[in-house]
């Protein structure tokens, strides 16, 4: 996967794909570690504004919402694991895909709303 951050700069990531309801529900739950340039890419069958949450998470995340044309429409940075009464995390815009990466990834790498995302499914 590549995120184009402008001026010809591209960030490469290795991602796991979550494209079934079961895989999306599990997500990165119970993971103790996620590499600096690794993530999970959630694929939905249609545009949605479903919520995410940090239930059963062990590491904080940045959550990147991507529209059907491959552009970032919202970012929720530094989402913390929750113990009980987990709050819902909503995008400000409808999306088709979601990328979860380590907390701080977006600020460290200059990832912003409007950046393009390209997925290579090889």
C-alpha positions in Angstrom: 0.0 0.0 0.0 1.2 3.5 -0.7 0.1 6.9 0.7 1.0 9.8 -1.5 1.7 12.8 0.8 2.5 15.3 -2.0 5.6 16.7 -3.7 6.2 13.2 -5.1 6.7 11.7 -1.7 5.2 8.3 -1.0 4.9 6.2 2.2 5.0 2.5 1.7 3.1 0.2 4.2 2.6 -3.5 4.5 -1.0 -4.2 5.4 -3.3 -7.1 6.3 -6.6 -7.0 4.6 -9.9 -7.3 6.6 -12.6 -7.8 4.0 -15.1 -10.1 5.7 -17.5 -9.2 8.6 -15.6 -11.5 10.9 -12.2 -10.1 10.0 -13.5 -6.5 10.3 -15.0 -7.3 13.7 -11.7 -8.7 15.0 -9.5 -6.1 13.4 -6.3 -5.6 15.4 -7.8 -6.8 18.7 -5.4 -8.4 21.2 -2.3 -7.5 19.1 0.6 -6.5 21.3 2.7 -5.1 18.5 2.3 -3.4 15.1 5.4 -2.5 13.0 6.1 1.2 12.2 5.0 0.8 8.6 2.4 -1.9 9.0 -1.3 -1.7 9.4 -4.7 -3.2 8.8 -6.8 -2.2 5.8 -10.6 -2.6 6.2 -12.6 -3.1 3.0 -16.3 -2.5 3.0 -18.8 -3.6 0.3 -20.3 -0.2 0.0 -19.9 3.3 1.3 -20.6 3.5 5.0 -20.3 5.7 8.1 -20.2 2.8 10.6 -18.4 3.4 13.8 -15.1 1.9 15.0 -14.0 1.4 18.6 -11.0 0.3 20.5 -12.5 -2.6 22.4 -9.9 -5.4 23.2 -7.1 -3.3 21.7 -3.7 -3.4 23.4 -2.0 -0.6 21.4 -3.1 2.9 20.5 -3.9 3.6 16.9 -4.4 6.3 14.2 -7.6 5.5 12.2 -7.6 6.7 8.6 -10.9 6.9 6.6 -10.6 6.6 2.8 -13.4 7.2 0.2 -14.2 5.0 -2.8 -11.9 7.0 -5.0 -8.8 6.4 -2.8 -8.6 9.7 -1.0 -8.3 10.2 2.8 -11.5 11.9 4.0 -10.9 11.8 7.8 -8.3 10.9 10.4 -8.8 10.1 14.0 -5.4 10.2 15.6 -4.1 8.7 18.9 -7.1 6.5 19.7 -6.5 4.8 23.0 -7.4 1.2 24.0 -10.5 1.1 26.2 -11.2 -1.1 29.2 -15.0 -0.6 29.6 -17.7 1.5 28.1 -15.8 2.0 24.8 -16.7 5.2 22.9 -17.7 4.9 19.2 -15.3 6.5 16.7 -17.1 8.1 13.7 -15.7 9.6 10.5 -16.9 13.1 9.6 -17.4 11.7 6.1 -18.7 8.6 4.4 -15.9 6.2 3.6 -15.3 2.8 1.8 -12.0 1.8 3.4 -10.2 2.3 6.7 -6.5 2.0 7.5 -5.4 1.4 11.1 -1.8 2.2 11.9 0.2 2.9 15.1 -0.7 6.0 17.0 1.5 8.9 15.9 2.0 7.5 12.3 0.0 10.3 10.7 1.8 13.2 12.5 5.2 11.6 12.1 4.8 11.0 8.3 2.7 14.1 7.4 -0.4 12.1 6.4 -3.3 14.5 6.0 -6.9 14.6 4.8 -6.9 14.7 1.0 -3.8 12.5 0.5 -4.3 9.6 -2.0 -4.0 5.9 -1.1 -3.0 3.2 -3.6 -3.5 -0.5 -2.7 -1.4 -3.1 -4.6 -3.1 -6.5 -4.1 -0.2 -8.7 -5.2 
